[in-house]
């Protein structure tokens, strides 16, 4: 019984630590993203559309995933915003 308790405690503590690390890495990302004006995001979306045409949405998703894979949470969020604008412009 004690072994089960220690295992559950360790798992819970591990999840807690992961959440704390995530919040530290992502701290302030929303406020820094707010500094980007909508015109910059719109221009990025239009540029991707002119380069990639109908697959611009997939390219923005790929760029977002690349940012996430290197731990750039702000870049990931920005490319997701660009992807939303591409979807809006192409509809």
JOPEGI-V117950 format. One record per residue. SS is DSSP state (@ for helix, = for strand, . for the rest). OMEGA is omega as a letter, one per 20 degrees, with the letter a starting at -180 (* if undefined). NEAR is the number of other C-alpha atoms within 10 Angstrom. Layout:
BEGIN
ss	omega	near
SS	OMEGA	NEAR
SS	OMEGA	NEAR
END
This chain:
BEGIN
ss	omega	near
.	r	5
@	r	7
@	r	8
@	r	9
@	a	10
@	r	11
@	r	11
@	r	12
@	a	12
@	r	12
@	r	12
@	r	12
@	r	12
@	r	12
@	r	12
@	a	12
@	r	12
@	r	12
@	r	12
@	r	12
@	r	12
@	a	12
@	r	11
@	a	10
@	a	14
.	a	14
.	r	13
.	a	12
@	a	15
@	a	13
@	r	10
@	r	10
@	a	14
@	r	11
.	r	8
.	r	11
.	a	9
@	a	13
@	r	9
@	r	11
@	r	19
@	r	18
@	r	13
@	r	18
@	r	25
@	r	19
@	r	14
@	r	20
@	a	19
@	r	11
@	a	12
@	r	14
@	a	13
@	r	14
@	r	12
@	r	22
@	r	22
@	r	13
@	r	18
@	r	25
@	r	17
@	r	15
@	r	17
@	r	23
@	r	19
@	r	15
@	r	18
@	a	15
@	r	11
.	r	10
.	r	13
.	a	16
@	r	19
@	r	21
@	r	19
@	a	22
@	a	18
@	a	21
@	r	24
@	r	19
@	r	19
@	r	26
@	r	25
@	r	18
@	r	20
@	r	25
@	r	14
@	a	10
@	a	12
@	r	13
.	*	6
END
